[in-house]
């Protein structure tokens, strides 16, 4: 299984492999000793929120056990993790780890996250972001709360509610997203997840839980050209995982051109619950998926598309002004 996932990661990755083992000129540096700062939060906090200049943070190899909040910034922010292969998450050696959940006392789901990103125009490269709380309660790795946010070669690790894609236009390219229950969720964001590995760590749950609550809400999640399979080393009974369930009644999600392993149930999609199905007005779509999990009679409230959705439909016609297109 390990070799299979490595092969799949190589297949979905599109950016040219290259090293980033030294900081770009002018970067704020982070490491345990000898850098500008010893913590990621201290580096972020050193940036004036009113500065319109572009700032870069370069993080050396290591595990940083902290919770990081990026406030709303006036200028662009790039955050780079040390890596010998920028094209993929597979060589990441920078780990941001935090353990928190609603059960452990966080005031809201958002504030359980290892990284809370409240700023527009932020690009994050080659960092593993982990909520290590585990099973039992909502515990977010990344809370993404603004627009023009890009995550490239990033690993997101959790169990329930791993990725909160909440507002704005967001891209996740060549990433790794791990979880078991509703682990890609949110209410208002338009998210394009491409060339990524979505690794399921336990059966019995849904991958996505979109909370679009009205027909006028812009929220739309598209998982494109990605691989959906059991986490490496994990055995999951066939047919026990669903592509999504509707957190709210107008949930909108599409899986297109993805490889779906046998863990995916033949119905594809499920109700929110038996008492609150939320399926009357959902948009659950698929196009040109392959693999054992792509076959079977799909749920009556889902749709097979006749053509793929374009990235510009989700992120807008000007997406190239902020998306790192070398990852497309």
N, C-alpha and C positions, 0 to 999 in steps of 0.2 A: 504493500500500500504506500509506503514512504517513497519508493521509486516512482510509483504511478503519479502521486501528487507532484513530485519534482518535475516529472515530464510534463504534466498538465500546466504547471507554473511556467515552464519554458515555452509551451505552446501559446498561452494566452498573452504573454509579455510581448510588447511591440517596440518599446523604446530601446535604442541601441545601448548595449551593455558598456559601461565605462566606470572608472573608479572616481570616488570623491573622498579622498583621504586627507585633504588639507583644506583649510577654510578659504572660501572666496575672499578676494581683497576687501578689506573694510569690515569683515564680519565680527560680530560679538562672539567670543568663544566660551564654551562650557566644558569643563572636565573636573576631575576630582582634585587636581592640583596643578597650578601653573597657568591657568586660563584666566580670562576676565572674571568669570563667575564659576562657582561650584554647583549651582543649581540652575535648572532651566527657568524657574520662576523668577529668580534674581535677574537673569538675562532679559527676560520679557519686560520686567518692571523697570529696567534701565532705559527703556525707550519712551520718549515723551509722547503722550497720547495726542498731542496737537501738532507734532512734526509731520509734514507732508512728504518727507524724504522716504526713499525705500531703505529698509533695514534688513539685515541678514543675521541669523544666528546659526553658528556651526557647533554641533554637539559631538564630542569625541565618544568613542566606545565606552560603554558602561551601563549600569543599571541605576536609574535615578528614581528613588522612591519618594514621590511627592505628588501633590495635586497642583496642576498648572492651570491658571486662568489667563487667557489673552483678552484684555479689555478692548473696547472699540478704539481703533487707531485711525489717525488721519492719513497715514501713509501705508504703502504696501509692506508686508512682512513675509520674508522667506525663511523657513526653518529647515536646515539640512542636517541629516544624520550621517555620520561617518559610514562609508560602505565601499566595498570593492566592486559592487555591481548596482549601479543606480537604476537599472531597468526593472528590478524585481525586489520584492520583500525578502527573498530567500537568503540574502547575505546581510540582512540588517543586524547590527551589533549595538545599537542604541535602544535601550528599553526604558520607557516611562511607566512606572508601576504605582498603583494606588489601590487600596482596599476600602470600599465603602458601599453601602446599600441603604435602602429605605429601612430595612430591618435593623441596621446597625446605628441608625439615628440621623441620617441625612434628612434635611428639611424638605427636599423634593427630589424627584428622580434626576433632574438635570444636575443637581449638585453632588451626585455620587460619582461623577465622571473623573477619570484621571486627567483628561484634557477638556477644558471648557473654552471653546473658541467663540468669542462674542464679536469678533472683528471682521469687517469686510476685507476682501482682497488679501487673503493669506494663502500661501502655498507651503505645504509640509511634505518633506521628502525623507523616505527611508528611516522611519522611526517606528518601533513597535510600541503601541499604546495599550496598556493592559489594566483592566480592573480585575484584581486577583481575588475578589470576594468569593466567587464561585456560586454554586447552586443555592436556591432558597429565597432569593429576593431580587428585585430590580437593581442592577448594578452596571452602570454605563461605563464604557471605555472612553468614548468621544461624544461630547455634546456640541453639535455644530449649529450655531445660532446666528448665522449671517450669510450674506451672498458673496459670490465670487470666491468661494473657498475651494481649494484644490488639494487633494491628497494623492501622492504618487509613491508607489512602492512602500506603502504604509501597512503595518500589521495592526489589526484591531482585535483584541482578545477579550472575551467575556462569556457569559452564560445566558442570562436574560437581559434584553435591552442593550446589547453591545454598542450599537451605533444609533444615536439620536440625530437624524437629519431633519431639523426642525423648521428652518426658514431659509429663504433665498435659493440661489442657484449654486449647486455643488457638484464637483466631479471627484470620483474615486477611480483611479486608473492603476492597473497592475498591483492591486492591493490584496490583502488577505483579511477576510472577515470571518471570525469564528464565534459561534454561539449555539444555543439550543432552542430558545423560546423568544419569539417576537424580536429577533436580534438586529433587524434593520427596521427602524420605526420612526414615527414623527408625524407632524400634522400639516405643515404648510410648504415644505421644501420641494424643489424640483431637483432630483438627484439622478446623475448619470453614472452608473457603476459599470466599468468596462475592463475587459482583459483581466479579470480578478478571479481569485479562488474564494468561494464561499464554503467554509468548512463547518459541518454540523457535528456537534459533540455528543448529542443524545437524541433519540427518537421521541416521537409523541408531540412535537411542537410545530410551529410555523416559522418560516424564515422571516417574512415581512409582516408588519402590522401597520398599515398606513391609516392615518387618522383624519383624512380629508373629510370635513363635515358638511360641506355644501357643494352644489354644482358650480358655484362661482369661484371656489378656492382653486388656486393654481397648482396645488401639490400633484406631483407625478413622479414615481420612481420607475426608472428603466434599468434593468440589469441586462447588460449587453455583452455578448461574446465572452462569457465567463463560465467557470466550471463549478458545479454544485455537487458535492460529494461528502462522505463521512470524513471527519477529522482523521488524520493519519494515526493509525494504531487503534482506532475506535471501531467496534463492530456495532452496526445499527441494522435492525431488522428491516427488510425491504418493505417499502410502502408505508412507513410510519412518520414521514415528514411531509409537510405541505409547503407549497411555494409562498402562500400568504393567507392571512385572514383579515377581515375588515374591522379595524379598531373603530372606525366610524362608517356611516352608511354610504358615503361617496368615495370610499377608498379607491385609489387608482395606481395600479402596478402592472408592469409588463416585463416578462422574461423573453428575450429574443436572442437567437443564435447561440444559445447556451448548451453545454453538455450537462444533462441531468442524469445522475446515477440512479440505481434501483431503489435508493432510499425514498425517492419521491413517490407519493401515493398516486394511483392512477387517476384519481379525481383532480389532482393538481392543487386545488384550492379548497378551503374549508370555511364554514360559518364562524362568526366570532364566538357564539355559544348557542346552545339549543334554545335558550330562552330569548336571546337577543342576536338573531342571525346576521343582521346588518347587510343583507345581500341584495335587496331590491334595486339599489341604484349603484352598485359597485362597477368598476371598470377593471376587470382582471383579464389580462391579455397574454397571448403567447404567439411567437412567430419563429418558425424554422429551428426549433430546438431539436436536439439529438440525444441519443442514449436511451436506456431502458426506461428511465423516469419520464421520458417525453411521450410515451405511448399510453393508451388506455382511454376510457370514456371520461372526459373532463366534466367538472361540475357544470350544471345547467346555467349558472350565473357567470360563467367565464366565456371568453371569446378567442377564436383563432383569427389572427390578422392575415391579410393577403399580402402585406408588404411590411418591411421593417420601419420602425420609428427612427427618425434622424436625430442626431445630437442637437441640431439647431432648433428642432421642435421643442426640445426640453430646456436647453440652456440659452436659446435666443440666437439670432443671426450674428451677433457680435461676440460670440463665445471665444473666438480666436484672440481677442484682445486681452484675455486673462487666463485662458486654459493653456497649459504647457502641451502643445500639440505634438511634441516628440513622443508622447505617450499614447497617441491615438493610432 
